[in-house]
Amino acid sequence: MSRPDAPDPAVVDVDKLWSIFRDGGRDLVIHQDLDLSVAPGEMLSIVGGSGSGKTVLLRQILGLQKPARGSVRVLGQPASELGSEGAASRIGMLFQHGALFSAFTVLENIAFALRELGTLPRDLIREAAMAKLQMVGLDPAQANKMPAELSGGMIKRVALARALILDPPLLLLDEPTAGLDPGSSDSFCQLLRALHQELGLTVVMVTHDLDTLFELSTRVAVVADKRIVVSGTPTQVMTHSHPFVQAFFLGARGRRASSLLPSSGQTV
């Protein structure tokens, strides 16, 4: 039994991770002894240069790819042992472009995971999907539309509702505001922040968008040199001397975006 004052166990625990791919007969090492721990309730942003393995890391957490070495645990269990149904109930995933099923209506997309479980009556599945539709700020009148009829912002919201249909404690976001205009991006960030607080979610987000990062992150982890070179609040990370950190955060775009930070340096 843990002590009353012991910290909650990590939602995600990555220990000495190696990710290796075969490329033209040679091994290509993407991650080498990468360590990362995500505490309950955090909204962690992962940033890094092109080819640094940010999305590969998300795939490791989802259990879609096994580490070459090291371990990835989600809610105390090896990620690779979650299985498709286990992962769906414990991890919600919002893909970069929504990845909605084009032949399904909005409501059918949202209800997909519940329907696949095959344990609930149709009426209850519909009721749950409608509740999630409204949770992400969409009108019930949108339920029977097809994905081709939706704006980019609406597609993101439907995809988010689908990711949350099984009430997972962990939500993974891959470039959540990519392709959105500034107004839609701001609105989607506000929705994510509200749901993070309301549902008590733990969120791991890959993003290159500095506005989104500064708007949402409680912590930032920077992937470079095949590992996490620094993690901390946005303000703490910005002071690190690594060349990628300096170029990413202290260029013209970074200086403009950092105006979103409160004077204390802590977001959310």
C-alpha positions as CSV (number, residue, x, y, z in Angstrom):
1,M,0.0,0.0,0.0
2,S,1.3,3.4,-1.0
3,R,1.9,6.1,1.6
4,P,-0.9,8.8,1.8
5,D,1.6,11.5,0.8
6,A,3.0,9.4,-2.1
7,P,2.6,11.1,-5.6
8,D,0.1,9.5,-8.0
9,P,1.7,7.1,-10.4
10,A,2.6,8.4,-13.8
11,V,-0.1,8.1,-16.5
12,V,2.7,7.6,-19.1
13,D,6.2,6.3,-18.2
14,V,8.8,6.0,-20.9
15,D,12.0,4.5,-19.7
16,K,15.3,4.2,-21.8
17,L,13.3,4.0,-25.0
18,W,15.1,3.0,-28.2
19,S,13.2,3.3,-31.5
20,I,15.0,1.7,-34.5
21,F,14.0,1.3,-38.1
22,R,15.6,-0.5,-41.0
23,D,16.6,1.8,-43.8
24,G,18.4,0.4,-46.8
25,G,19.9,-2.5,-44.9
26,R,21.1,-0.4,-42.0
27,D,19.6,0.6,-38.6
28,L,18.2,4.1,-38.3
29,V,18.0,5.1,-34.6
30,I,15.2,7.6,-33.9
31,H,15.2,7.5,-30.1
32,Q,18.1,6.5,-27.9
33,D,17.7,6.2,-24.1
34,L,14.7,8.5,-24.2
35,D,13.0,9.1,-20.8
36,L,9.6,10.8,-20.3
37,S,7.1,10.7,-17.5
38,V,3.6,12.3,-17.7
39,A,1.8,13.0,-14.4
40,P,-2.0,12.8,-14.0
41,G,-3.8,16.0,-15.2
42,E,-0.8,17.4,-17.2
43,M,-1.2,18.9,-20.6
44,L,2.2,18.1,-22.0
45,S,3.4,19.3,-25.4
46,I,6.1,17.5,-27.3
47,V,8.1,19.5,-29.8
48,G,11.1,18.7,-32.0
49,G,12.5,19.1,-35.4
50,S,11.4,17.2,-38.5
51,G,12.4,13.6,-38.2
52,S,13.0,13.8,-34.5
53,G,10.4,11.1,-33.8
54,K,7.5,13.0,-32.2
55,T,4.8,11.0,-33.9
56,V,6.7,7.8,-33.5
57,L,6.6,8.5,-29.7
58,L,2.8,8.9,-29.9
59,R,2.6,5.5,-31.7
60,Q,4.7,3.9,-28.9
61,I,2.4,5.3,-26.3
62,L,-0.6,4.0,-28.2
63,G,1.0,0.6,-28.4
64,L,1.1,0.5,-32.2
65,Q,4.8,0.0,-32.2
66,K,7.0,-1.9,-29.8
67,P,10.3,-0.4,-28.5
68,A,13.5,-1.9,-29.8
69,R,14.7,-1.5,-26.2
70,G,13.4,0.1,-23.1
71,S,9.7,0.3,-22.0
72,V,6.6,2.3,-22.4
73,R,3.9,2.0,-19.7
74,V,0.4,3.6,-19.8
75,L,-1.6,3.7,-16.6
76,G,0.8,1.1,-15.1
77,Q,0.5,-1.4,-18.0
78,P,2.9,-2.0,-20.9
79,A,1.5,0.0,-23.8
80,S,2.1,-2.9,-26.2
81,E,-0.2,-5.1,-24.1
82,L,-3.2,-2.8,-24.1
83,G,-4.6,-4.4,-27.3
84,S,-7.0,-2.5,-29.6
85,E,-10.0,-2.6,-27.2
86,G,-7.9,-1.7,-24.2
87,A,-6.2,1.1,-25.9
88,A,-9.5,2.5,-27.1
89,S,-11.0,2.6,-23.6
90,R,-7.9,4.1,-21.9
91,I,-6.4,6.3,-24.7
92,G,-8.3,8.8,-26.9
93,M,-6.5,9.7,-30.1
94,L,-7.1,12.8,-32.2
95,F,-5.3,12.5,-35.5
96,Q,-3.8,15.4,-37.3
97,H,-6.5,15.7,-40.0
98,G,-9.3,14.1,-38.1
99,A,-9.2,10.8,-39.9
100,L,-13.0,10.5,-40.0
101,F,-14.6,7.7,-41.9
102,S,-15.9,9.4,-45.1
103,A,-18.8,6.9,-45.6
104,F,-20.1,7.4,-42.1
105,T,-22.3,10.3,-40.8
106,V,-21.0,12.5,-38.0
107,L,-22.9,10.5,-35.4
108,E,-21.8,7.2,-36.8
109,N,-18.2,8.4,-36.6
110,I,-18.5,9.4,-33.0
111,A,-20.3,6.2,-32.0
112,F,-17.8,3.9,-33.8
113,A,-15.9,2.6,-30.8
114,L,-19.0,2.0,-28.8
115,R,-20.6,0.2,-31.6
116,E,-17.5,-2.0,-32.1
117,L,-17.7,-3.1,-28.5
118,G,-21.1,-4.7,-29.2
119,T,-22.2,-4.5,-25.6
120,L,-24.7,-1.7,-25.6
121,P,-28.1,-1.3,-27.2
122,R,-28.4,1.0,-30.3
123,D,-30.5,3.6,-28.5
124,L,-27.9,4.0,-25.7
125,I,-25.1,4.3,-28.2
126,R,-26.9,7.0,-30.0
127,E,-27.6,8.8,-26.8
128,A,-24.0,8.7,-25.7
129,A,-22.8,9.9,-29.1
130,M,-25.2,12.8,-29.1
131,A,-24.0,13.8,-25.7
132,K,-20.4,13.9,-26.9
133,L,-21.4,15.8,-30.0
134,Q,-22.8,18.5,-27.8
135,M,-19.9,18.4,-25.4
136,V,-17.6,19.5,-28.2
137,G,-19.8,22.4,-29.0
138,L,-21.7,21.1,-32.1
139,D,-25.4,21.4,-32.6
140,P,-27.5,18.1,-32.8
141,A,-28.5,19.2,-36.3
142,Q,-25.0,18.3,-37.4
143,A,-25.4,14.6,-36.4
144,N,-26.6,13.3,-39.8
145,K,-24.1,15.3,-42.0
146,M,-21.3,13.6,-43.8
147,P,-17.6,14.5,-43.2
148,A,-17.4,16.1,-46.7
149,E,-20.1,18.7,-45.6
150,L,-18.0,19.9,-42.6
151,S,-15.6,22.7,-42.2
152,G,-12.1,22.0,-40.9
153,G,-13.0,23.2,-37.4
154,M,-16.1,21.0,-37.3
155,I,-14.1,17.9,-38.5
156,K,-11.6,18.5,-35.6
157,R,-14.5,18.7,-33.1
158,V,-16.2,15.5,-34.4
159,A,-12.8,13.7,-34.2
160,L,-12.4,14.9,-30.7
161,A,-15.9,13.7,-29.7
162,R,-15.0,10.3,-31.2
163,A,-11.7,10.2,-29.2
164,L,-13.7,10.9,-26.0
165,I,-16.6,8.5,-26.6
166,L,-15.3,5.9,-24.1
167,D,-14.3,8.5,-21.5
168,P,-10.5,7.6,-21.6
169,P,-8.3,9.2,-18.9
170,L,-5.5,9.9,-21.5
171,L,-5.9,11.9,-24.6
172,L,-3.3,12.1,-27.4
173,L,-3.3,14.9,-29.9
174,D,-1.3,15.0,-33.1
175,E,-1.1,18.6,-34.4
176,P,-4.6,19.4,-33.1
177,T,-4.8,22.9,-34.8
178,A,-3.1,22.0,-38.0
179,G,-5.0,23.4,-41.0
180,L,-7.3,25.7,-39.0
181,D,-7.6,29.4,-39.6
182,P,-6.6,31.6,-36.5
183,G,-10.2,32.0,-35.3
184,S,-11.0,28.3,-35.5
185,S,-7.7,27.5,-33.9
186,D,-8.3,29.8,-31.0
187,S,-11.8,28.4,-30.5
188,F,-10.5,24.8,-30.6
189,C,-7.8,25.6,-28.0
190,Q,-10.5,27.1,-25.7
191,L,-12.5,23.9,-26.1
192,L,-9.5,21.7,-25.3
193,R,-8.6,23.7,-22.3
194,A,-12.2,23.5,-21.0
195,L,-12.5,19.8,-21.5
196,H,-9.1,19.2,-19.9
197,Q,-10.2,20.9,-16.8
198,E,-13.8,19.6,-16.8
199,L,-13.0,15.9,-17.4
200,G,-9.7,15.8,-15.5
201,L,-7.9,14.5,-18.6
202,T,-4.2,13.9,-19.0
203,V,-3.2,15.2,-22.4
204,V,-0.1,14.5,-24.5
205,M,0.1,16.7,-27.6
206,V,2.5,16.9,-30.5
207,T,2.5,20.4,-32.0
208,H,4.7,22.7,-34.0
209,D,2.2,25.6,-33.6
210,L,3.7,28.0,-31.0
211,D,0.4,29.8,-30.3
212,T,-1.3,26.4,-29.4
213,L,1.7,25.4,-27.3
214,F,1.8,28.6,-25.2
215,E,-2.0,28.6,-25.0
216,L,-2.4,25.1,-23.6
217,S,0.8,23.6,-22.2
218,T,1.4,23.0,-18.5
219,R,4.7,21.4,-19.6
220,V,6.8,21.2,-22.7
221,A,9.2,18.4,-23.6
222,V,11.7,18.9,-26.4
223,V,12.9,16.0,-28.5
224,A,16.4,16.5,-30.0
225,D,19.5,14.4,-30.3
226,K,17.3,11.3,-30.1
227,R,16.1,12.0,-26.5
228,I,14.3,14.6,-24.4
229,V,16.9,17.3,-24.0
230,V,14.7,19.5,-21.7
231,S,11.3,19.5,-20.1
232,G,9.5,22.1,-18.0
233,T,7.1,25.0,-18.1
234,P,7.3,26.9,-21.4
235,T,9.2,29.7,-19.7
236,Q,11.7,27.3,-18.2
237,V,12.2,25.5,-21.5
238,M,12.8,28.8,-23.4
239,T,15.9,29.5,-21.4
240,H,17.6,26.3,-22.4
241,S,20.8,26.7,-24.4
242,H,20.2,23.8,-26.9
243,P,20.4,25.2,-30.5
244,F,17.0,23.8,-31.5
245,V,15.3,25.3,-28.4
246,Q,16.9,28.7,-29.2
247,A,15.8,28.6,-32.8
248,F,12.3,27.3,-32.1
249,F,11.3,29.5,-29.2
250,L,13.4,32.6,-29.6
251,G,12.9,33.3,-33.3
252,A,10.4,36.0,-34.5
253,R,7.5,33.5,-34.3
254,G,8.4,32.4,-30.9
255,R,8.7,35.9,-29.5
256,R,5.3,36.8,-30.9
257,A,3.6,33.6,-29.6
258,S,5.2,33.9,-26.1
259,S,3.1,37.0,-25.5
260,L,0.3,34.5,-24.6
261,L,2.2,33.5,-21.5
262,P,1.1,35.1,-18.2
263,S,3.8,37.0,-16.3
264,S,4.2,34.0,-14.0
265,G,5.3,31.8,-16.9
266,Q,2.8,29.1,-16.0
267,T,0.0,28.3,-18.5
268,V,-3.5,26.8,-17.8
